Structure formats: structure tokens, C-alpha cells
Amino acid sequence: MLNCCSLDWIGPIMEDLSGPKRYLAIYMTSAVACSTMSYWFCQGSAVGASGAIFGLVGSYAVYLIRHKNMVDNWAEELWDVVSLIAMNLAIGCELRFVDDWGHVSH
């Protein structure tokens, strides 16, 4: 459910900022990077879209930092991003079936 809410929040923002082709490239590259890290470092199998979503969130964080003069409330937006990442990592640490290697690969 958290993945759905995160994608609903970050998806339209990143597609507006980057355009549909770059959006898809960021999403797919992040998904592949997540799967690769999970394959190399996780002992169990992993499924899900959280790694791709983390890639979008990380890209948005980079955008906010690099273009802070263009975003009025960039510090608040960046805090939202950091909070979302921290919340996901905390949930991953508490739940043994969540693969954190995919989350931190970005």
C-alpha cells in the first residue's frame, strides 16, 4: 500500500519534471538496479516496485538540491522526501520479509 501511495505522490511530479521518456528511463533503470542489488546481496527472492519508486524519489531529491532556486518550498519538499525514505527504511528494518538492498541501491 505504501508503494501505491508513494507512486501516486512522486509519479506525476517526476513525469512533469522529466517528461514521459526520461520518466520511464529513470523508473526502468532504478528497477534494474534494485533487482541487481537484491540478487547479489539478498538470500531470498524479492518482488515489488519499491526499488523503482525509490529511484524516482532519489531523482526528485537530486532535482530539488540542484534546482533549489527554482522551487519555492524546496526545503519542505526535500524534508518530505527524506521522511518518506526514512519511513520506508524503518519499515524495512522491522519487517524481515522486506528486502532493503533494493531500497538502498540508488
Biopython code that builds the backbone (N, CA, C, O; Angstrom):
import numpy as np
from Bio.PDB.StructureBuilder import StructureBuilder

atoms = [
    (1, "MET", "N", (0.826, -1.194, 0.000)),
    (1, "MET", "CA", (0.000, 0.000, 0.000)),
    (1, "MET", "C", (0.869, 1.256, 0.000)),
    (1, "MET", "O", (0.543, 2.255, -0.642)),
    (2, "LEU", "N", (1.990, 1.186, 0.739)),
    (2, "LEU", "CA", (2.884, 2.339, 0.787)),
    (2, "LEU", "C", (3.494, 2.627, -0.585)),
    (2, "LEU", "O", (3.702, 3.787, -0.943)),
    (3, "ASN", "N", (3.780, 1.571, -1.354)),
    (3, "ASN", "CA", (4.284, 1.775, -2.712)),
    (3, "ASN", "C", (3.264, 2.515, -3.575)),
    (3, "ASN", "O", (3.628, 3.410, -4.339)),
    (4, "CYS", "N", (2.003, 2.148, -3.455)),
    (4, "CYS", "CA", (0.952, 2.813, -4.246)),
    (4, "CYS", "C", (0.854, 4.289, -3.888)),
    (4, "CYS", "O", (0.765, 5.143, -4.770)),
    (5, "CYS", "N", (0.869, 4.588, -2.598)),
    (5, "CYS", "CA", (0.789, 5.982, -2.157)),
    (5, "CYS", "C", (2.016, 6.772, -2.595)),
    (5, "CYS", "O", (1.905, 7.921, -3.023)),
    (6, "SER", "N", (3.180, 6.149, -2.486)),
    (6, "SER", "CA", (4.416, 6.826, -2.894)),
    (6, "SER", "C", (4.421, 7.101, -4.390)),
    (6, "SER", "O", (4.787, 8.195, -4.820)),
    (7, "LEU", "N", (4.015, 6.113, -5.189)),
    (7, "LEU", "CA", (3.994, 6.305, -6.637)),
    (7, "LEU", "C", (2.946, 7.345, -7.037)),
    (7, "LEU", "O", (3.159, 8.121, -7.968)),
    (8, "ASP", "N", (1.823, 7.357, -6.335)),
    (8, "ASP", "CA", (0.794, 8.361, -6.610)),
    (8, "ASP", "C", (1.307, 9.771, -6.315)),
    (8, "ASP", "O", (0.916, 10.728, -6.983)),
    (9, "TRP", "N", (2.179, 9.897, -5.319)),
    (9, "TRP", "CA", (2.743, 11.209, -4.965)),
    (9, "TRP", "C", (3.872, 11.598, -5.910)),
    (9, "TRP", "O", (3.858, 12.701, -6.457)),
    (10, "ILE", "N", (4.853, 10.717, -6.114)),
    (10, "ILE", "CA", (6.066, 11.090, -6.842)),
    (10, "ILE", "C", (5.936, 10.911, -8.350)),
    (10, "ILE", "O", (6.602, 11.619, -9.106)),
    (11, "GLY", "N", (5.108, 9.996, -8.799)),
    (11, "GLY", "CA", (4.983, 9.718, -10.231)),
    (11, "GLY", "C", (4.628, 10.935, -11.072)),
    (11, "GLY", "O", (5.367, 11.269, -11.998)),
    (12, "PRO", "N", (3.524, 11.604, -10.778)),
    (12, "PRO", "CA", (3.164, 12.777, -11.586)),
    (12, "PRO", "C", (4.186, 13.911, -11.500)),
    (12, "PRO", "O", (4.416, 14.616, -12.483)),
    (13, "ILE", "N", (4.791, 14.085, -10.344)),
    (13, "ILE", "CA", (5.800, 15.145, -10.187)),
    (13, "ILE", "C", (6.979, 14.877, -11.105)),
    (13, "ILE", "O", (7.410, 15.758, -11.849)),
    (14, "MET", "N", (7.502, 13.651, -11.050)),
    (14, "MET", "CA", (8.678, 13.327, -11.859)),
    (14, "MET", "C", (8.364, 13.291, -13.348)),
    (14, "MET", "O", (9.211, 13.656, -14.164)),
    (15, "GLU", "N", (7.175, 12.862, -13.710)),
    (15, "GLU", "CA", (6.827, 12.857, -15.134)),
    (15, "GLU", "C", (6.703, 14.282, -15.661)),
    (15, "GLU", "O", (7.103, 14.563, -16.791)),
    (16, "ASP", "N", (6.151, 15.184, -14.850)),
    (16, "ASP", "CA", (6.077, 16.590, -15.261)),
    (16, "ASP", "C", (7.461, 17.214, -15.389)),
    (16, "ASP", "O", (7.711, 17.984, -16.316)),
    (17, "LEU", "N", (8.363, 16.886, -14.460)),
    (17, "LEU", "CA", (9.705, 17.458, -14.476)),
    (17, "LEU", "C", (10.580, 16.898, -15.583)),
    (17, "LEU", "O", (11.368, 17.629, -16.183)),
    (18, "SER", "N", (10.448, 15.603, -15.857)),
    (18, "SER", "CA", (11.386, 14.964, -16.774)),
    (18, "SER", "C", (10.802, 14.601, -18.129)),
    (18, "SER", "O", (11.553, 14.357, -19.072)),
    (19, "GLY", "N", (9.505, 14.559, -18.247)),
    (19, "GLY", "CA", (8.879, 14.103, -19.481)),
    (19, "GLY", "C", (8.701, 12.592, -19.438)),
    (19, "GLY", "O", (9.356, 11.910, -18.651)),
    (20, "PRO", "N", (7.814, 12.067, -20.283)),
    (20, "PRO", "CA", (7.485, 10.647, -20.201)),
    (20, "PRO", "C", (8.647, 9.704, -20.537)),
    (20, "PRO", "O", (8.763, 8.645, -19.920)),
    (21, "LYS", "N", (9.502, 10.058, -21.491)),
    (21, "LYS", "CA", (10.603, 9.167, -21.866)),
    (21, "LYS", "C", (11.661, 9.085, -20.767)),
    (21, "LYS", "O", (12.108, 7.992, -20.420)),
    (22, "ARG", "N", (12.059, 10.219, -20.225)),
    (22, "ARG", "CA", (13.038, 10.194, -19.130)),
    (22, "ARG", "C", (12.447, 9.556, -17.878)),
    (22, "ARG", "O", (13.134, 8.842, -17.147)),
    (23, "TYR", "N", (11.184, 9.818, -17.644)),
    (23, "TYR", "CA", (10.496, 9.198, -16.503)),
    (23, "TYR", "C", (10.589, 7.683, -16.600)),
    (23, "TYR", "O", (10.950, 7.012, -15.634)),
    (24, "LEU", "N", (10.264, 7.154, -17.760)),
    (24, "LEU", "CA", (10.327, 5.718, -17.964)),
    (24, "LEU", "C", (11.762, 5.212, -17.830)),
    (24, "LEU", "O", (11.992, 4.141, -17.269)),
    (25, "ALA", "N", (12.727, 5.977, -18.343)),
    (25, "ALA", "CA", (14.135, 5.579, -18.225)),
    (25, "ALA", "C", (14.578, 5.541, -16.762)),
    (25, "ALA", "O", (15.262, 4.605, -16.348)),
    (26, "ILE", "N", (14.198, 6.537, -15.988)),
    (26, "ILE", "CA", (14.542, 6.564, -14.557)),
    (26, "ILE", "C", (13.894, 5.376, -13.850)),
    (26, "ILE", "O", (14.542, 4.680, -13.069)),
    (27, "TYR", "N", (12.622, 5.153, -14.128)),
    (27, "TYR", "CA", (11.887, 4.072, -13.477)),
    (27, "TYR", "C", (12.502, 2.718, -13.807)),
    (27, "TYR", "O", (12.745, 1.912, -12.908)),
    (28, "MET", "N", (12.754, 2.462, -15.083)),
    (28, "MET", "CA", (13.275, 1.165, -15.503)),
    (28, "MET", "C", (14.712, 0.949, -15.031)),
    (28, "MET", "O", (15.059, -0.147, -14.593)),
    (29, "THR", "N", (15.546, 1.981, -15.118)),
    (29, "THR", "CA", (16.926, 1.867, -14.641)),
    (29, "THR", "C", (16.949, 1.577, -13.145)),
    (29, "THR", "O", (17.731, 0.750, -12.677)),
    (30, "SER", "N", (16.097, 2.255, -12.408)),
    (30, "SER", "CA", (16.010, 2.022, -10.968)),
    (30, "SER", "C", (15.522, 0.610, -10.667)),
    (30, "SER", "O", (16.014, -0.036, -9.741)),
    (31, "ALA", "N", (14.567, 0.136, -11.437)),
    (31, "ALA", "CA", (14.051, -1.217, -11.230)),
    (31, "ALA", "C", (15.144, -2.259, -11.478)),
    (31, "ALA", "O", (15.271, -3.221, -10.721)),
    (32, "VAL", "N", (15.930, -2.066, -12.535)),
    (32, "VAL", "CA", (17.013, -2.997, -12.842)),
    (32, "VAL", "C", (18.097, -2.926, -11.764)),
    (32, "VAL", "O", (18.599, -3.961, -11.325)),
    (33, "ALA", "N", (18.462, -1.716, -11.336)),
    (33, "ALA", "CA", (19.475, -1.560, -10.283)),
    (33, "ALA", "C", (19.001, -2.224, -8.988)),
    (33, "ALA", "O", (19.782, -2.889, -8.308)),
    (34, "CYS", "N", (17.748, -2.046, -8.657)),
    (34, "CYS", "CA", (17.185, -2.655, -7.453)),
    (34, "CYS", "C", (17.224, -4.168, -7.545)),
    (34, "CYS", "O", (17.629, -4.839, -6.596)),
    (35, "SER", "N", (16.814, -4.702, -8.662)),
    (35, "SER", "CA", (16.805, -6.155, -8.836)),
    (35, "SER", "C", (18.216, -6.729, -8.785)),
    (35, "SER", "O", (18.436, -7.802, -8.222)),
    (36, "THR", "N", (19.161, -6.017, -9.369)),
    (36, "THR", "CA", (20.552, -6.466, -9.359)),
    (36, "THR", "C", (21.106, -6.495, -7.937)),
    (36, "THR", "O", (21.709, -7.487, -7.529)),
    (37, "MET", "N", (20.909, -5.422, -7.187)),
    (37, "MET", "CA", (21.373, -5.383, -5.798)),
    (37, "MET", "C", (20.696, -6.471, -4.970)),
    (37, "MET", "O", (21.338, -7.119, -4.143)),
    (38, "SER", "N", (19.434, -6.661, -5.189)),
    (38, "SER", "CA", (18.694, -7.678, -4.458)),
    (38, "SER", "C", (19.233, -9.067, -4.799)),
    (38, "SER", "O", (19.404, -9.904, -3.913)),
    (39, "TYR", "N", (19.494, -9.307, -6.059)),
    (39, "TYR", "CA", (20.016, -10.605, -6.494)),
    (39, "TYR", "C", (21.384, -10.879, -5.883)),
    (39, "TYR", "O", (21.650, -11.993, -5.431)),
    (40, "TRP", "N", (22.248, -9.876, -5.866)),
    (40, "TRP", "CA", (23.609, -10.050, -5.354)),
    (40, "TRP", "C", (23.669, -10.209, -3.848)),
    (40, "TRP", "O", (24.450, -11.020, -3.351)),
    (41, "PHE", "N", (22.863, -9.455, -3.106)),
    (41, "PHE", "CA", (23.046, -9.369, -1.667)),
    (41, "PHE", "C", (21.948, -9.982, -0.810)),
    (41, "PHE", "O", (22.157, -10.182, 0.387)),
    (42, "CYS", "N", (20.813, -10.280, -1.364)),
    (42, "CYS", "CA", (19.704, -10.815, -0.582)),
    (42, "CYS", "C", (19.638, -12.332, -0.781)),
    (42, "CYS", "O", (19.786, -12.823, -1.899)),
    (43, "GLN", "N", (19.420, -13.050, 0.285)),
    (43, "GLN", "CA", (19.386, -14.501, 0.182)),
    (43, "GLN", "C", (18.046, -15.030, -0.328)),
    (43, "GLN", "O", (17.993, -16.104, -0.928)),
    (44, "GLY", "N", (16.993, -14.305, -0.098)),
    (44, "GLY", "CA", (15.676, -14.731, -0.552)),
    (44, "GLY", "C", (15.293, -14.039, -1.850)),
    (44, "GLY", "O", (16.005, -13.159, -2.332)),
    (45, "SER", "N", (14.181, -14.440, -2.401)),
    (45, "SER", "CA", (13.695, -13.780, -3.610)),
    (45, "SER", "C", (12.970, -12.492, -3.229)),
    (45, "SER", "O", (12.427, -12.368, -2.132)),
    (46, "ALA", "N", (12.974, -11.546, -4.148)),
    (46, "ALA", "CA", (12.332, -10.257, -3.886)),
    (46, "ALA", "C", (11.448, -9.883, -5.068)),
    (46, "ALA", "O", (11.788, -10.136, -6.224)),
    (47, "VAL", "N", (10.321, -9.284, -4.758)),
    (47, "VAL", "CA", (9.387, -8.834, -5.771)),
    (47, "VAL", "C", (8.848, -7.478, -5.337)),
    (47, "VAL", "O", (8.766, -7.192, -4.143)),
    (48, "GLY", "N", (8.488, -6.661, -6.287)),
    (48, "GLY", "CA", (7.859, -5.396, -5.937)),
    (48, "GLY", "C", (8.426, -4.234, -6.722)),
    (48, "GLY", "O", (9.401, -4.367, -7.462)),
    (49, "ALA", "N", (7.791, -3.099, -6.540)),
    (49, "ALA", "CA", (8.151, -1.897, -7.284)),
    (49, "ALA", "C", (8.850, -0.860, -6.423)),
    (49, "ALA", "O", (9.130, 0.243, -6.892)),
    (50, "SER", "N", (9.131, -1.190, -5.189)),
    (50, "SER", "CA", (9.667, -0.160, -4.300)),
    (50, "SER", "C", (11.031, 0.348, -4.733)),
    (50, "SER", "O", (11.332, 1.524, -4.531)),
    (51, "GLY", "N", (11.860, -0.494, -5.317)),
    (51, "GLY", "CA", (13.163, -0.038, -5.795)),
    (51, "GLY", "C", (13.033, 0.980, -6.910)),
    (51, "GLY", "O", (13.754, 1.978, -6.929)),
    (52, "ALA", "N", (12.124, 0.739, -7.837)),
    (52, "ALA", "CA", (11.885, 1.693, -8.924)),
    (52, "ALA", "C", (11.323, 3.000, -8.371)),
    (52, "ALA", "O", (11.682, 4.080, -8.841)),
    (53, "ILE", "N", (10.461, 2.906, -7.396)),
    (53, "ILE", "CA", (9.884, 4.102, -6.781)),
    (53, "ILE", "C", (10.957, 4.861, -6.009)),
    (53, "ILE", "O", (10.990, 6.091, -6.038)),
    (54, "PHE", "N", (11.833, 4.137, -5.321)),
    (54, "PHE", "CA", (12.946, 4.794, -4.632)),
    (54, "PHE", "C", (13.827, 5.545, -5.623)),
    (54, "PHE", "O", (14.349, 6.612, -5.300)),
    (55, "GLY", "N", (13.997, 5.005, -6.820)),
    (55, "GLY", "CA", (14.763, 5.702, -7.853)),
    (55, "GLY", "C", (14.115, 7.018, -8.247)),
    (55, "GLY", "O", (14.802, 8.021, -8.444)),
    (56, "LEU", "N", (12.793, 7.015, -8.361)),
    (56, "LEU", "CA", (12.075, 8.256, -8.669)),
    (56, "LEU", "C", (12.210, 9.260, -7.533)),
    (56, "LEU", "O", (12.416, 10.451, -7.763)),
    (57, "VAL", "N", (12.091, 8.768, -6.310)),
    (57, "VAL", "CA", (12.206, 9.649, -5.138)),
    (57, "VAL", "C", (13.616, 10.227, -5.053)),
    (57, "VAL", "O", (13.787, 11.417, -4.787)),
    (58, "GLY", "N", (14.624, 9.385, -5.278)),
    (58, "GLY", "CA", (16.006, 9.864, -5.268)),
    (58, "GLY", "C", (16.268, 10.880, -6.366)),
    (58, "GLY", "O", (16.983, 11.859, -6.148)),
    (59, "SER", "N", (15.703, 10.660, -7.534)),
    (59, "SER", "CA", (15.847, 11.618, -8.634)),
    (59, "SER", "C", (15.210, 12.955, -8.289)),
    (59, "SER", "O", (15.734, 14.013, -8.634)),
    (60, "TYR", "N", (14.087, 12.896, -7.614)),
    (60, "TYR", "CA", (13.422, 14.124, -7.195)),
    (60, "TYR", "C", (14.254, 14.869, -6.156)),
    (60, "TYR", "O", (14.331, 16.097, -6.183)),
    (61, "ALA", "N", (14.877, 14.128, -5.241)),
    (61, "ALA", "CA", (15.746, 14.755, -4.241)),
    (61, "ALA", "C", (16.917, 15.461, -4.919)),
    (61, "ALA", "O", (17.270, 16.581, -4.549)),
    (62, "VAL", "N", (17.516, 14.810, -5.906)),
    (62, "VAL", "CA", (18.622, 15.428, -6.648)),
    (62, "VAL", "C", (18.137, 16.676, -7.368)),
    (62, "VAL", "O", (18.825, 17.697, -7.375)),
    (63, "TYR", "N", (16.963, 16.602, -7.971)),
    (63, "TYR", "CA", (16.397, 17.768, -8.650)),
    (63, "TYR", "C", (16.221, 18.930, -7.674)),
    (63, "TYR", "O", (16.590, 20.064, -7.978)),
    (64, "LEU", "N", (15.657, 18.642, -6.503)),
    (64, "LEU", "CA", (15.434, 19.705, -5.511)),
    (64, "LEU", "C", (16.740, 20.348, -5.071)),
    (64, "LEU", "O", (16.807, 21.568, -4.918)),
    (65, "ILE", "N", (17.764, 19.554, -4.867)),
    (65, "ILE", "CA", (19.046, 20.084, -4.423)),
    (65, "ILE", "C", (19.708, 20.905, -5.531)),
    (65, "ILE", "O", (20.259, 21.975, -5.272)),
    (66, "ARG", "N", (19.651, 20.406, -6.752)),
    (66, "ARG", "CA", (20.314, 21.099, -7.861)),
    (66, "ARG", "C", (19.564, 22.337, -8.333)),
    (66, "ARG", "O", (20.176, 23.264, -8.864)),
    (67, "HIS", "N", (18.253, 22.366, -8.147)),
    (67, "HIS", "CA", (17.434, 23.473, -8.658)),
    (67, "HIS", "C", (16.672, 24.183, -7.542)),
    (67, "HIS", "O", (15.536, 24.615, -7.738)),
    (68, "LYS", "N", (17.292, 24.300, -6.385)),
    (68, "LYS", "CA", (16.577, 24.892, -5.247)),
    (68, "LYS", "C", (16.173, 26.340, -5.494)),
    (68, "LYS", "O", (15.220, 26.828, -4.886)),
    (69, "ASN", "N", (16.879, 27.025, -6.373)),
    (69, "ASN", "CA", (16.497, 28.409, -6.679)),
    (69, "ASN", "C", (15.247, 28.474, -7.558)),
    (69, "ASN", "O", (14.657, 29.543, -7.717)),
    (70, "MET", "N", (14.839, 27.338, -8.129)),
    (70, "MET", "CA", (13.658, 27.314, -8.993)),
    (70, "MET", "C", (12.410, 26.807, -8.265)),
    (70, "MET", "O", (11.299, 26.930, -8.780)),
    (71, "VAL", "N", (12.591, 26.238, -7.071)),
    (71, "VAL", "CA", (11.474, 25.667, -6.314)),
    (71, "VAL", "C", (11.281, 26.499, -5.058)),
    (71, "VAL", "O", (12.186, 26.609, -4.231)),
    (72, "ASP", "N", (10.098, 27.084, -4.919)),
    (72, "ASP", "CA", (9.825, 27.981, -3.790)),
    (72, "ASP", "C", (9.999, 27.308, -2.440)),
    (72, "ASP", "O", (10.672, 27.851, -1.564)),
    (73, "ASN", "N", (9.420, 26.161, -2.260)),
    (73, "ASN", "CA", (9.454, 25.473, -0.964)),
    (73, "ASN", "C", (10.340, 24.231, -1.036)),
    (73, "ASN", "O", (9.945, 23.158, -0.579)),
    (74, "TRP", "N", (11.527, 24.372, -1.602)),
    (74, "TRP", "CA", (12.397, 23.222, -1.849)),
    (74, "TRP", "C", (12.798, 22.510, -0.544)),
    (74, "TRP", "O", (12.908, 21.284, -0.520)),
    (75, "ALA", "N", (13.014, 23.269, 0.533)),
    (75, "ALA", "CA", (13.430, 22.655, 1.793)),
    (75, "ALA", "C", (12.309, 21.773, 2.359)),
    (75, "ALA", "O", (12.576, 20.683, 2.866)),
    (76, "GLU", "N", (11.075, 22.235, 2.276)),
    (76, "GLU", "CA", (9.938, 21.437, 2.736)),
    (76, "GLU", "C", (9.767, 20.194, 1.876)),
    (76, "GLU", "O", (9.505, 19.108, 2.391)),
    (77, "GLU", "N", (9.914, 20.354, 0.571)),
    (77, "GLU", "CA", (9.805, 19.214, -0.340)),
    (77, "GLU", "C", (10.901, 18.197, -0.063)),
    (77, "GLU", "O", (10.652, 16.991, -0.047)),
    (78, "LEU", "N", (12.115, 18.689, 0.154)),
    (78, "LEU", "CA", (13.232, 17.796, 0.439)),
    (78, "LEU", "C", (13.009, 17.066, 1.771)),
    (78, "LEU", "O", (13.337, 15.886, 1.897)),
    (79, "TRP", "N", (12.458, 17.760, 2.746)),
    (79, "TRP", "CA", (12.136, 17.119, 4.016)),
    (79, "TRP", "C", (11.101, 16.010, 3.821)),
    (79, "TRP", "O", (11.208, 14.953, 4.444)),
    (80, "ASP", "N", (10.103, 16.236, 2.964)),
    (80, "ASP", "CA", (9.120, 15.195, 2.656)),
    (80, "ASP", "C", (9.801, 13.969, 2.054)),
    (80, "ASP", "O", (9.474, 12.834, 2.398)),
    (81, "VAL", "N", (10.751, 14.211, 1.153)),
    (81, "VAL", "CA", (11.476, 13.116, 0.514)),
    (81, "VAL", "C", (12.281, 12.339, 1.558)),
    (81, "VAL", "O", (12.227, 11.109, 1.596)),
    (82, "VAL", "N", (13.016, 13.045, 2.390)),
    (82, "VAL", "CA", (13.827, 12.396, 3.424)),
    (82, "VAL", "C", (12.930, 11.619, 4.392)),
    (82, "VAL", "O", (13.282, 10.516, 4.808)),
    (83, "SER", "N", (11.799, 12.174, 4.746)),
    (83, "SER", "CA", (10.862, 11.492, 5.650)),
    (83, "SER", "C", (10.330, 10.210, 5.025)),
    (83, "SER", "O", (10.229, 9.183, 5.696)),
    (84, "LEU", "N", (9.992, 10.270, 3.752)),
    (84, "LEU", "CA", (9.480, 9.092, 3.056)),
    (84, "LEU", "C", (10.541, 7.994, 3.005)),
    (84, "LEU", "O", (10.244, 6.825, 3.249)),
    (85, "ILE", "N", (11.768, 8.371, 2.689)),
    (85, "ILE", "CA", (12.852, 7.389, 2.636)),
    (85, "ILE", "C", (13.090, 6.785, 4.022)),
    (85, "ILE", "O", (13.223, 5.569, 4.157)),
    (86, "ALA", "N", (13.143, 7.624, 5.032)),
    (86, "ALA", "CA", (13.372, 7.134, 6.401)),
    (86, "ALA", "C", (12.252, 6.193, 6.845)),
    (86, "ALA", "O", (12.512, 5.165, 7.470)),
    (87, "MET", "N", (11.021, 6.541, 6.524)),
    (87, "MET", "CA", (9.884, 5.704, 6.901)),
    (87, "MET", "C", (9.971, 4.341, 6.211)),
    (87, "MET", "O", (9.741, 3.310, 6.843)),
    (88, "ASN", "N", (10.302, 4.334, 4.924)),
    (88, "ASN", "CA", (10.426, 3.071, 4.205)),
    (88, "ASN", "C", (11.562, 2.213, 4.743)),
    (88, "ASN", "O", (11.412, 0.999, 4.882)),
    (89, "LEU", "N", (12.691, 2.832, 5.045)),
    (89, "LEU", "CA", (13.814, 2.071, 5.591)),
    (89, "LEU", "C", (13.504, 1.544, 6.986)),
    (89, "LEU", "O", (13.907, 0.432, 7.329)),
    (90, "ALA", "N", (12.799, 2.320, 7.788)),
    (90, "ALA", "CA", (12.416, 1.865, 9.121)),
    (90, "ALA", "C", (11.471, 0.668, 9.031)),
    (90, "ALA", "O", (11.622, -0.307, 9.768)),
    (91, "ILE", "N", (10.510, 0.745, 8.136)),
    (91, "ILE", "CA", (9.593, -0.385, 7.937)),
    (91, "ILE", "C", (10.375, -1.605, 7.469)),
    (91, "ILE", "O", (10.127, -2.723, 7.922)),
    (92, "GLY", "N", (11.321, -1.384, 6.559)),
    (92, "GLY", "CA", (12.138, -2.488, 6.066)),
    (92, "GLY", "C", (12.979, -3.137, 7.144)),
    (92, "GLY", "O", (13.192, -4.349, 7.120)),
    (93, "CYS", "N", (13.455, -2.351, 8.082)),
    (93, "CYS", "CA", (14.251, -2.903, 9.183)),
    (93, "CYS", "C", (13.390, -3.714, 10.152)),
    (93, "CYS", "O", (13.865, -4.676, 10.754)),
    (94, "GLU", "N", (12.147, -3.330, 10.298)),
    (94, "GLU", "CA", (11.247, -4.012, 11.220)),
    (94, "GLU", "C", (10.652, -5.293, 10.634)),
    (94, "GLU", "O", (10.411, -6.254, 11.364)),
    (95, "LEU", "N", (10.418, -5.310, 9.342)),
    (95, "LEU", "CA", (9.787, -6.461, 8.697)),
    (95, "LEU", "C", (10.855, -7.291, 8.000)),
    (95, "LEU", "O", (11.534, -6.808, 7.094)),
    (96, "ARG", "N", (10.996, -8.509, 8.415)),
    (96, "ARG", "CA", (12.071, -9.364, 7.899)),
    (96, "ARG", "C", (11.886, -9.722, 6.430)),
    (96, "ARG", "O", (12.863, -10.060, 5.761)),
    (97, "PHE", "N", (10.674, -9.659, 5.912)),
    (97, "PHE", "CA", (10.448, -10.055, 4.528)),
    (97, "PHE", "C", (10.664, -8.914, 3.528)),
    (97, "PHE", "O", (10.483, -9.111, 2.326)),
    (98, "VAL", "N", (11.045, -7.735, 4.001)),
    (98, "VAL", "CA", (11.318, -6.604, 3.109)),
    (98, "VAL", "C", (12.799, -6.592, 2.779)),
    (98, "VAL", "O", (13.645, -6.667, 3.670)),
    (99, "ASP", "N", (13.110, -6.496, 1.480)),
    (99, "ASP", "CA", (14.483, -6.513, 1.001)),
    (99, "ASP", "C", (15.020, -5.084, 0.934)),
    (99, "ASP", "O", (14.709, -4.346, -0.001)),
    (100, "ASP", "N", (15.821, -4.696, 1.916)),
    (100, "ASP", "CA", (16.360, -3.329, 1.950)),
    (100, "ASP", "C", (17.484, -3.095, 0.951)),
    (100, "ASP", "O", (17.790, -1.941, 0.650)),
    (101, "TRP", "N", (18.113, -4.144, 0.425)),
    (101, "TRP", "CA", (19.202, -3.935, -0.545)),
    (101, "TRP", "C", (18.681, -3.223, -1.784)),
    (101, "TRP", "O", (19.378, -2.382, -2.352)),
    (102, "GLY", "N", (17.495, -3.539, -2.200)),
    (102, "GLY", "CA", (16.912, -2.847, -3.349)),
    (102, "GLY", "C", (16.619, -1.390, -3.049)),
    (102, "GLY", "O", (16.707, -0.544, -3.940)),
    (103, "HIS", "N", (16.273, -1.085, -1.812)),
    (103, "HIS", "CA", (15.950, 0.279, -1.436)),
    (103, "HIS", "C", (17.178, 1.174, -1.393)),
    (103, "HIS", "O", (17.094, 2.352, -1.741)),
    (104, "VAL", "N", (18.304, 0.643, -0.976)),
    (104, "VAL", "CA", (19.486, 1.481, -0.803)),
    (104, "VAL", "C", (20.408, 1.472, -2.007)),
    (104, "VAL", "O", (21.498, 2.040, -1.940)),
    (105, "SER", "N", (20.012, 0.853, -3.098)),
    (105, "SER", "CA", (20.897, 0.751, -4.261)),
    (105, "SER", "C", (20.970, 2.041, -5.064)),
    (105, "SER", "O", (21.715, 2.106, -6.042)),
    (106, "HIS", "N", (20.228, 3.058, -4.684)),
    (106, "HIS", "CA", (20.192, 4.264, -5.514)),
    (106, "HIS", "C", (21.068, 5.318, -4.929)),
    (106, "HIS", "O", (21.172, 6.412, -5.484)),
]
sb = StructureBuilder()
sb.init_structure("model")
sb.init_model(0)
sb.init_chain("A")
sb.init_seg("    ")
for serial, (resi, resn, name, xyz) in enumerate(atoms, 1):
    if name == "N":
        sb.init_residue(resn, " ", resi, " ")
    sb.init_atom(name, np.array(xyz, "f"), 0.0, 1.0, " ", f" {name:<3s}", serial, name[0])
structure = sb.get_structure()
